[in-house]
Amino acid sequence: MKKSQDGFQSKELLEGGAWEVGSKSKMNYKNLELIETILINKLPQEFIGLYEHKHMVNTMYCKFTALDDNLTQLDQEIHYTQFNGFIPKVMAKLFPGMFKRQVQKWLDQFKTVVEESS
């Protein structure tokens, strides 16, 4: 994650077993702290996680589809389900592309890391 997500520093397991459904982890970034709860883990096919921050809550759905022996398609959907506070709510309404750009940036970085490691 340090290679594919700018600012990522560490991930600390809080409850449950690593990567188990229901487990909770604290994800630390340079200017951000998230609590991740694993809702579904059927890797390598799919993964769904709930991410909670003091200003917002979102659910991320990832589906991996093998297209051939050397090519995999990643489909990802992120649903923002809650914004807390006046400023986050205004930013979500006025600048929804800001969230999409950050997600796309991390997807592009993930793609580069995977392709370089192959």
OpenMM code with the backbone's topology and positions (N, CA, C; nanometers):
from openmm import Vec3, app, unit

residues = "MET LYS LYS SER GLN ASP GLY PHE GLN SER LYS GLU LEU LEU GLU GLY GLY ALA TRP GLU VAL GLY SER LYS SER LYS MET ASN TYR LYS ASN LEU GLU LEU ILE GLU THR ILE LEU ILE ASN LYS LEU PRO GLN GLU PHE ILE GLY LEU TYR GLU HIS LYS HIS MET VAL ASN THR MET TYR CYS LYS PHE THR ALA LEU ASP ASP ASN LEU THR GLN LEU ASP GLN GLU ILE HIS TYR THR GLN PHE ASN GLY PHE ILE PRO LYS VAL MET ALA LYS LEU PHE PRO GLY MET PHE LYS ARG GLN VAL GLN LYS TRP LEU ASP GLN PHE LYS THR VAL VAL GLU GLU SER SER".split()
positions = [
    Vec3(0.0822, -0.1191, 0.0000),
    Vec3(0.0000, 0.0000, 0.0000),
    Vec3(0.0868, 0.1259, 0.0000),
    Vec3(0.2067, 0.1171, 0.0582),
    Vec3(0.2928, 0.2351, 0.0587),
    Vec3(0.3308, 0.2767, -0.0826),
    Vec3(0.3383, 0.1801, -0.1730),
    Vec3(0.3751, 0.2105, -0.3112),
    Vec3(0.2567, 0.2585, -0.3943),
    Vec3(0.1355, 0.2214, -0.3552),
    Vec3(0.0204, 0.2538, -0.4402),
    Vec3(-0.0729, 0.3596, -0.3826),
    Vec3(-0.0495, 0.4030, -0.2597),
    Vec3(-0.1354, 0.5054, -0.2001),
    Vec3(-0.0481, 0.6117, -0.1330),
    Vec3(-0.0452, 0.7284, -0.1942),
    Vec3(0.0335, 0.8390, -0.1394),
    Vec3(-0.0032, 0.8642, 0.0062),
    Vec3(0.0975, 0.8826, 0.0885),
    Vec3(0.0753, 0.9181, 0.2272),
    Vec3(0.0504, 0.8008, 0.3202),
    Vec3(0.0330, 0.6791, 0.2644),
    Vec3(0.0078, 0.5634, 0.3506),
    Vec3(0.1292, 0.5384, 0.4385),
    Vec3(0.1044, 0.5173, 0.5692),
    Vec3(0.2139, 0.4933, 0.6626),
    Vec3(0.2076, 0.3557, 0.7275),
    Vec3(0.0873, 0.3145, 0.7734),
    Vec3(0.0793, 0.1860, 0.8422),
    Vec3(-0.0650, 0.1384, 0.8521),
    Vec3(-0.0764, 0.0094, 0.8828),
    Vec3(-0.2068, -0.0519, 0.9063),
    Vec3(-0.1935, -0.1362, 1.0328),
    Vec3(-0.2829, -0.1109, 1.1286),
    Vec3(-0.2759, -0.1768, 1.2594),
    Vec3(-0.4052, -0.2537, 1.2841),
    Vec3(-0.3945, -0.3840, 1.3034),
    Vec3(-0.5104, -0.4678, 1.3316),
    Vec3(-0.5645, -0.4345, 1.4703),
    Vec3(-0.6946, -0.4041, 1.4777),
    Vec3(-0.7583, -0.3687, 1.6052),
    Vec3(-0.8426, -0.4826, 1.6615),
    Vec3(-0.9156, -0.5530, 1.5735),
    Vec3(-1.0051, -0.6619, 1.6150),
    Vec3(-1.0036, -0.7716, 1.5102),
    Vec3(-1.0178, -0.8960, 1.5545),
    Vec3(-1.0278, -1.0089, 1.4631),
    Vec3(-0.8928, -1.0481, 1.4068),
    Vec3(-0.8986, -1.1411, 1.3104),
    Vec3(-0.7772, -1.1877, 1.2452),
    Vec3(-0.7508, -1.1097, 1.1181),
    Vec3(-0.6264, -1.1043, 1.0785),
    Vec3(-0.5879, -1.0307, 0.9581),
    Vec3(-0.6672, -1.0800, 0.8380),
    Vec3(-0.7302, -0.9883, 0.7690),
    Vec3(-0.8073, -1.0122, 0.6468),
    Vec3(-0.9332, -1.0961, 0.6681),
    Vec3(-0.9728, -1.1204, 0.7922),
    Vec3(-1.0959, -1.1950, 0.8201),
    Vec3(-1.2173, -1.1033, 0.8124),
    Vec3(-1.3293, -1.1594, 0.7672),
    Vec3(-1.4547, -1.0847, 0.7651),
    Vec3(-1.4875, -1.0401, 0.9074),
    Vec3(-1.5201, -0.9138, 0.9224),
    Vec3(-1.5518, -0.8574, 1.0525),
    Vec3(-1.4332, -0.7941, 1.1233),
    Vec3(-1.3129, -0.8206, 1.0750),
    Vec3(-1.1955, -0.7623, 1.1410),
    Vec3(-1.1899, -0.6117, 1.1168),
    Vec3(-1.1281, -0.5420, 1.2109),
    Vec3(-1.1139, -0.3968, 1.2026),
    Vec3(-0.9663, -0.3616, 1.2108),
    Vec3(-0.9268, -0.2652, 1.1289),
    Vec3(-0.7890, -0.2171, 1.1295),
    Vec3(-0.7883, -0.0661, 1.1233),
    Vec3(-0.6858, -0.0074, 1.1844),
    Vec3(-0.6653, 0.1368, 1.1725),
    Vec3(-0.5622, 0.1581, 1.0626),
    Vec3(-0.5996, 0.2388, 0.9647),
    Vec3(-0.5105, 0.2705, 0.8538),
    Vec3(-0.4630, 0.4142, 0.8721),
    Vec3(-0.3319, 0.4302, 0.8819),
    Vec3(-0.2733, 0.5606, 0.9059),
    Vec3(-0.2087, 0.6147, 0.7790),
    Vec3(-0.2479, 0.7348, 0.7443),
    Vec3(-0.1904, 0.8079, 0.6315),
    Vec3(-0.1274, 0.9345, 0.6883),
    Vec3(-0.0514, 1.0038, 0.6063),
    Vec3(0.0167, 1.1250, 0.6521),
    Vec3(-0.0803, 1.2232, 0.7172),
    Vec3(-0.1938, 1.2484, 0.6549),
    Vec3(-0.2902, 1.3455, 0.7078),
    Vec3(-0.4288, 1.2854, 0.7268),
    Vec3(-0.4353, 1.1545, 0.7511),
    Vec3(-0.5645, 1.0876, 0.7519),
    Vec3(-0.5564, 0.9597, 0.8343),
    Vec3(-0.6642, 0.9300, 0.9064),
    Vec3(-0.6754, 0.8037, 0.9788),
    Vec3(-0.8115, 0.7437, 0.9465),
    Vec3(-0.8122, 0.6179, 0.9032),
    Vec3(-0.9349, 0.5471, 0.8686),
    Vec3(-0.9467, 0.4214, 0.9533),
    Vec3(-1.0694, 0.3805, 0.9790),
    Vec3(-1.0958, 0.2495, 1.0374),
    Vec3(-1.1572, 0.1647, 0.9266),
    Vec3(-1.0925, 0.0543, 0.8958),
    Vec3(-1.1392, -0.0379, 0.7931),
    Vec3(-1.2061, -0.1570, 0.8607),
    Vec3(-1.3263, -0.1909, 0.8151),
    Vec3(-1.3941, -0.3124, 0.8576),
    Vec3(-1.4139, -0.3973, 0.7332),
    Vec3(-1.3656, -0.5200, 0.7362),
    Vec3(-1.3800, -0.6084, 0.6206),
    Vec3(-1.5196, -0.6697, 0.6237),
    Vec3(-1.5962, -0.6426, 0.5188),
    Vec3(-1.7333, -0.6941, 0.5084),
    Vec3(-1.7379, -0.8256, 0.4325),
    Vec3(-1.6631, -0.8353, 0.3236),
    Vec3(-1.6546, -0.9576, 0.2432),
    Vec3(-1.5105, -0.9718, 0.1960),
    Vec3(-1.4542, -1.0900, 0.2126),
    Vec3(-1.3212, -1.1162, 0.1597),
    Vec3(-1.3240, -1.2501, 0.0878),
    Vec3(-1.3418, -1.2406, -0.0411),
    Vec3(-1.3384, -1.3597, -0.1261),
    Vec3(-1.2267, -1.3423, -0.2287),
    Vec3(-1.1128, -1.2887, -0.1805),
    Vec3(-0.9987, -1.2712, -0.2698),
    Vec3(-0.9511, -1.4069, -0.3173),
    Vec3(-0.9127, -1.4213, -0.4395),
    Vec3(-0.8766, -1.3155, -0.5331),
    Vec3(-0.9912, -1.2645, -0.6211),
    Vec3(-1.1148, -1.3042, -0.5957),
    Vec3(-1.2250, -1.2597, -0.6801),
    Vec3(-1.2852, -1.1255, -0.6369),
    Vec3(-1.3148, -1.1089, -0.5073),
    Vec3(-1.3786, -0.9850, -0.4646),
    Vec3(-1.3448, -0.9509, -0.3204),
    Vec3(-1.3621, -0.8221, -0.2912),
    Vec3(-1.3340, -0.7691, -0.1585),
    Vec3(-1.4254, -0.6493, -0.1361),
    Vec3(-1.4872, -0.6427, -0.0173),
    Vec3(-1.5694, -0.5268, 0.0185),
    Vec3(-1.5263, -0.4812, 0.1579),
    Vec3(-1.4981, -0.3525, 0.1688),
    Vec3(-1.4569, -0.2953, 0.2965),
    Vec3(-1.5353, -0.1698, 0.3289),
    Vec3(-1.5560, -0.1470, 0.4569),
    Vec3(-1.6200, -0.0256, 0.5080),
    Vec3(-1.5092, 0.0611, 0.5666),
    Vec3(-1.5077, 0.1889, 0.5287),
    Vec3(-1.4024, 0.2803, 0.5717),
    Vec3(-1.4655, 0.3991, 0.6435),
    Vec3(-1.4240, 0.4190, 0.7683),
    Vec3(-1.4819, 0.5248, 0.8503),
    Vec3(-1.3746, 0.6277, 0.8862),
    Vec3(-1.4111, 0.7521, 0.8683),
    Vec3(-1.3265, 0.8664, 0.9007),
    Vec3(-1.4138, 0.9633, 0.9781),
    Vec3(-1.3538, 1.0532, 1.0523),
    Vec3(-1.4349, 1.1457, 1.1322),
    Vec3(-1.5248, 1.2330, 1.0460),
    Vec3(-1.4903, 1.2515, 0.9179),
    Vec3(-1.5704, 1.3361, 0.8301),
    Vec3(-1.6575, 1.2596, 0.7306),
    Vec3(-1.6337, 1.1303, 0.7121),
    Vec3(-1.7114, 1.0559, 0.6130),
    Vec3(-1.7024, 0.9056, 0.6346),
    Vec3(-1.7975, 0.8347, 0.5728),
    Vec3(-1.8009, 0.6885, 0.5738),
    Vec3(-1.8228, 0.6446, 0.4299),
    Vec3(-1.7466, 0.5420, 0.3862),
    Vec3(-1.7696, 0.4886, 0.2528),
    Vec3(-1.7492, 0.3387, 0.2511),
    Vec3(-1.8069, 0.2776, 0.1500),
    Vec3(-1.7916, 0.1347, 0.1259),
    Vec3(-1.7225, 0.1173, -0.0078),
    Vec3(-1.6208, 0.0317, -0.0094),
    Vec3(-1.5461, 0.0058, -0.1321),
    Vec3(-1.5676, -0.1396, -0.1740),
    Vec3(-1.6067, -0.1557, -0.2993),
    Vec3(-1.6275, -0.2882, -0.3579),
    Vec3(-1.5237, -0.3077, -0.4670),
    Vec3(-1.4486, -0.4165, -0.4596),
    Vec3(-1.3478, -0.4491, -0.5606),
    Vec3(-1.3773, -0.5873, -0.6170),
    Vec3(-1.3760, -0.5971, -0.7483),
    Vec3(-1.3964, -0.7258, -0.8153),
    Vec3(-1.2827, -0.7452, -0.9146),
    Vec3(-1.2151, -0.8596, -0.9041),
    Vec3(-1.1052, -0.8943, -0.9928),
    Vec3(-1.1524, -1.0036, -1.0885),
    Vec3(-1.1342, -0.9807, -1.2185),
    Vec3(-1.1755, -1.0770, -1.3191),
    Vec3(-1.0562, -1.1110, -1.4069),
    Vec3(-1.0199, -1.2394, -1.4119),
    Vec3(-0.9107, -1.2828, -1.4993),
    Vec3(-0.9597, -1.2790, -1.6436),
    Vec3(-0.8897, -1.2020, -1.7260),
    Vec3(-0.9250, -1.1943, -1.8684),
    Vec3(-0.8461, -1.2960, -1.9493),
    Vec3(-0.7256, -1.3253, -1.9055),
    Vec3(-0.6445, -1.4331, -1.9599),
    Vec3(-0.5351, -1.4623, -1.8578),
    Vec3(-0.4354, -1.5426, -1.8948),
    Vec3(-0.3329, -1.5816, -1.7979),
    Vec3(-0.2494, -1.4640, -1.7472),
    Vec3(-0.2422, -1.3570, -1.8233),
    Vec3(-0.1562, -1.2449, -1.7872),
    Vec3(-0.2292, -1.1128, -1.7709),
    Vec3(-0.3625, -1.1164, -1.7716),
    Vec3(-0.4377, -0.9911, -1.7680),
    Vec3(-0.5572, -1.0042, -1.6735),
    Vec3(-0.5670, -0.9109, -1.5803),
    Vec3(-0.6770, -0.9084, -1.4834),
    Vec3(-0.7449, -0.7729, -1.4878),
    Vec3(-0.8759, -0.7742, -1.4834),
    Vec3(-0.9534, -0.6499, -1.4792),
    Vec3(-0.9969, -0.6251, -1.3355),
    Vec3(-0.9769, -0.5021, -1.2896),
    Vec3(-1.0228, -0.4616, -1.1569),
    Vec3(-1.1367, -0.3635, -1.1744),
    Vec3(-1.2536, -0.3989, -1.1224),
    Vec3(-1.3679, -0.3078, -1.1181),
    Vec3(-1.3828, -0.2651, -0.9731),
    Vec3(-1.3946, -0.1347, -0.9529),
    Vec3(-1.4039, -0.0835, -0.8169),
    Vec3(-1.5149, 0.0203, -0.8094),
    Vec3(-1.5959, 0.0082, -0.7057),
    Vec3(-1.7017, 0.1063, -0.6788),
    Vec3(-1.6844, 0.1544, -0.5357),
    Vec3(-1.6953, 0.2849, -0.5182),
    Vec3(-1.6883, 0.3418, -0.3847),
    Vec3(-1.8150, 0.4224, -0.3631),
    Vec3(-1.8850, 0.3885, -0.2576),
    Vec3(-2.0099, 0.4560, -0.2244),
    Vec3(-1.9904, 0.5338, -0.0945),
    Vec3(-2.0003, 0.6659, -0.1048),
    Vec3(-1.9935, 0.7501, 0.0143),
    Vec3(-2.1325, 0.7531, 0.0754),
    Vec3(-2.1435, 0.7025, 0.1975),
    Vec3(-2.2746, 0.6861, 0.2590),
    Vec3(-2.3043, 0.7884, 0.3670),
    Vec3(-2.2003, 0.8611, 0.4109),
    Vec3(-2.2227, 0.9572, 0.5184),
    Vec3(-2.1136, 1.0635, 0.5157),
    Vec3(-2.1547, 1.1885, 0.5295),
    Vec3(-2.0618, 1.2999, 0.5463),
    Vec3(-2.0967, 1.3683, 0.6776),
    Vec3(-1.9958, 1.3932, 0.7595),
    Vec3(-2.0163, 1.4539, 0.8911),
    Vec3(-1.9561, 1.5942, 0.8919),
    Vec3(-2.0350, 1.6913, 0.9269),
    Vec3(-1.9865, 1.8283, 0.9357),
    Vec3(-2.0239, 1.9101, 0.8138),
    Vec3(-2.0310, 2.0374, 0.8311),
    Vec3(-2.0734, 2.1291, 0.7258),
    Vec3(-1.9775, 2.1298, 0.6062),
    Vec3(-1.8483, 2.1443, 0.6327),
    Vec3(-1.7505, 2.1555, 0.5238),
    Vec3(-1.7447, 2.0278, 0.4393),
    Vec3(-1.7354, 1.9078, 0.4986),
    Vec3(-1.7366, 1.7876, 0.4147),
    Vec3(-1.8635, 1.7743, 0.3299),
    Vec3(-1.9781, 1.8119, 0.3856),
    Vec3(-2.1033, 1.8039, 0.3100),
    Vec3(-2.1019, 1.9004, 0.1927),
    Vec3(-2.0534, 2.0216, 0.2138),
    Vec3(-2.0450, 2.1202, 0.1058),
    Vec3(-1.9467, 2.0746, -0.0009),
    Vec3(-1.8321, 2.0240, 0.0413),
    Vec3(-1.7314, 1.9782, -0.0556),
    Vec3(-1.7855, 1.8624, -0.1397),
    Vec3(-1.8587, 1.7722, -0.0767),
    Vec3(-1.9152, 1.6589, -0.1508),
    Vec3(-2.0153, 1.7061, -0.2561),
    Vec3(-2.0914, 1.8086, -0.2230),
    Vec3(-2.1911, 1.8615, -0.3177),
    Vec3(-2.1266, 1.9436, -0.4294),
    Vec3(-2.0326, 2.0300, -0.3921),
    Vec3(-1.9731, 2.1219, -0.4896),
    Vec3(-1.8584, 2.0619, -0.5702),
    Vec3(-1.7850, 1.9688, -0.5094),
    Vec3(-1.6660, 1.9142, -0.5738),
    Vec3(-1.6633, 1.7614, -0.5713),
    Vec3(-1.7664, 1.6947, -0.6243),
    Vec3(-1.7671, 1.5482, -0.6186),
    Vec3(-1.6506, 1.4857, -0.6952),
    Vec3(-1.6009, 1.5565, -0.7957),
    Vec3(-1.4885, 1.5056, -0.8737),
    Vec3(-1.3608, 1.4927, -0.7935),
    Vec3(-1.3489, 1.5690, -0.6845),
    Vec3(-1.2300, 1.5623, -0.6001),
    Vec3(-1.2124, 1.4206, -0.5449),
    Vec3(-1.3208, 1.3595, -0.5000),
    Vec3(-1.3148, 1.2238, -0.4454),
    Vec3(-1.2817, 1.1242, -0.5562),
    Vec3(-1.3420, 1.1423, -0.6729),
    Vec3(-1.3175, 1.0522, -0.7858),
    Vec3(-1.1724, 1.0599, -0.8319),
    Vec3(-1.1158, 1.1805, -0.8346),
    Vec3(-0.9765, 1.1964, -0.8776),
    Vec3(-0.8805, 1.1266, -0.7826),
    Vec3(-0.9058, 1.1359, -0.6520),
    Vec3(-0.8181, 1.0694, -0.5554),
    Vec3(-0.8242, 0.9187, -0.5720),
    Vec3(-0.9434, 0.8643, -0.5881),
    Vec3(-0.9590, 0.7196, -0.6079),
    Vec3(-0.8897, 0.6777, -0.7371),
    Vec3(-0.9091, 0.7529, -0.8445),
    Vec3(-0.8459, 0.7188, -0.9723),
    Vec3(-0.6943, 0.7241, -0.9616),
    Vec3(-0.6426, 0.8210, -0.8884),
    Vec3(-0.4976, 0.8327, -0.8688),
    Vec3(-0.4436, 0.7067, -0.8019),
    Vec3(-0.5110, 0.6612, -0.6945),
    Vec3(-0.4655, 0.5404, -0.6261),
    Vec3(-0.4813, 0.4167, -0.7142),
    Vec3(-0.5870, 0.4100, -0.7951),
    Vec3(-0.6032, 0.2974, -0.8880),
    Vec3(-0.4905, 0.2954, -0.9905),
    Vec3(-0.4558, 0.4108, -1.0441),
    Vec3(-0.3474, 0.4192, -1.1421),
    Vec3(-0.2144, 0.3787, -1.0792),
    Vec3(-0.1912, 0.4226, -0.9551),
    Vec3(-0.0674, 0.3852, -0.8856),
    Vec3(-0.0649, 0.2349, -0.8572),
    Vec3(-0.1787, 0.1774, -0.8186),
    Vec3(-0.1884, 0.0332, -0.7943),
    Vec3(-0.1560, -0.0436, -0.9223),
    Vec3(-0.2133, 0.0010, -1.0330),
    Vec3(-0.1891, -0.0623, -1.1631),
    Vec3(-0.0395, -0.0610, -1.1961),
    Vec3(0.0253, 0.0509, -1.1745),
    Vec3(0.1685, 0.0621, -1.2026),
    Vec3(0.2491, -0.0324, -1.1161),
    Vec3(0.2182, -0.0393, -0.9869),
    Vec3(0.2901, -0.1274, -0.8953),
    Vec3(0.2745, -0.2736, -0.9385),
    Vec3(0.1517, -0.3137, -0.9712),
    Vec3(0.1271, -0.4529, -1.0115),
    Vec3(0.2001, -0.4852, -1.1415),
    Vec3(0.1916, -0.3963, -1.2389),
    Vec3(0.2560, -0.4212, -1.3678),
    Vec3(0.4078, -0.4258, -1.3544),
    Vec3(0.4658, -0.3416, -1.2691),
    Vec3(0.6097, -0.3413, -1.2505),
    Vec3(0.6597, -0.4649, -1.1770),
    Vec3(0.5741, -0.5248, -1.0931),
    Vec3(0.6151, -0.6422, -1.0165),
    Vec3(0.5962, -0.7715, -1.0949),
    Vec3(0.5306, -0.7647, -1.2103),
    Vec3(0.5057, -0.8851, -1.2913),
    Vec3(0.6277, -0.9259, -1.3704),
] * unit.nanometer
topology = app.Topology()
chain = topology.addChain("A")
for resn in residues:
    res = topology.addResidue(resn, chain)
    for name in ("N", "CA", "C"):
        topology.addAtom(name, app.Element.getBySymbol(name[0]), res)
